[in-house]
């Protein structure tokens, strides 16, 4: 799957295995120095085709992502001071 401009820090499959959510953030070299641009996105993909279905832009890089059990939302956490819920069906967010 191509789409993120920087490294994927976290990914999760939906409960039915049909979708993947990924979160992208900064890349660092082995010594911990900043290496590449930051993407700041959460993306939802079709697990079979690799097609990007949704792209959500975060204020800061998400370091953890997960699907809700019902598959209707994904969650991101990390650089922002809260866990954000992204509603997959409506492409909306809430804190």
C-alpha positions in Angstrom: 0.0 0.0 0.0 1.4 3.3 -1.0 0.2 6.7 0.3 2.0 7.7 3.4 4.9 10.1 2.9 6.8 8.9 6.0 7.1 5.8 8.1 4.1 3.9 9.4 4.2 3.8 13.2 1.1 1.7 13.8 -1.4 -0.4 11.9 -4.4 -2.5 12.8 -6.9 -4.8 10.9 -10.6 -4.5 11.3 -12.3 -7.3 13.2 -13.5 -8.9 9.9 -10.1 -8.6 8.3 -11.4 -6.5 5.4 -9.7 -3.2 6.2 -6.4 -1.9 7.6 -5.9 1.4 9.4 -2.4 2.9 9.5 -0.8 5.9 11.2 2.2 7.7 9.9 4.7 9.9 11.7 8.3 11.2 11.6 11.2 9.0 10.6 14.4 8.9 12.6 17.8 7.3 11.9 19.3 4.7 14.2 20.9 7.3 16.4 17.5 9.0 16.9 18.0 12.0 14.7 15.2 13.3 12.6 15.4 11.9 9.0 12.3 12.5 7.0 9.2 14.7 6.6 6.2 14.0 8.8 3.0 12.8 7.2 0.5 13.3 10.2 -2.1 11.1 8.6 -4.4 8.1 9.6 -5.4 6.1 6.5 -7.9 3.3 6.0 -7.3 0.8 3.3 -9.0 -2.1 1.6 -7.0 -5.1 2.9 -7.4 -7.1 -0.3 -6.8 -4.5 -3.0 -4.6 -2.0 -1.1 -6.8 0.9 -2.2 -6.9 3.9 0.1 -10.5 4.5 1.2 -10.1 7.3 3.7 -7.4 9.8 4.7 -7.6 11.7 8.0 -5.1 14.5 8.8 -3.9 14.9 12.4 -2.5 18.0 14.0 0.5 15.9 15.2 1.8 12.5 14.2 -0.3 9.6 15.4 1.8 6.9 17.0 -1.0 4.4 17.7 -4.1 3.5 15.7 -6.8 0.9 16.2 -10.2 -0.1 14.8 -13.3 0.0 17.0 -14.8 -3.4 17.4 -17.8 -2.5 15.3 -15.5 -1.3 12.5 -17.4 2.0 12.2 -14.6 4.1 13.8 -10.8 4.2 14.1 -8.9 5.8 16.9 -5.5 7.5 16.9 -3.3 8.6 19.8 0.2 10.1 20.1 1.3 13.6 19.6 -2.1 15.2 20.3 -3.1 15.5 24.0 -6.2 13.3 23.5 -7.4 10.1 21.7 -9.2 11.0 18.5 -12.0 9.1 17.0 -12.4 9.1 13.3 -15.8 7.9 12.0 -15.1 5.8 8.9 -18.6 6.0 7.5 -18.8 9.8 7.6 -15.1 10.7 7.4 -15.6 13.0 10.5 -13.6 13.3 13.7 -14.2 13.9 17.4 -12.0 14.2 20.4 
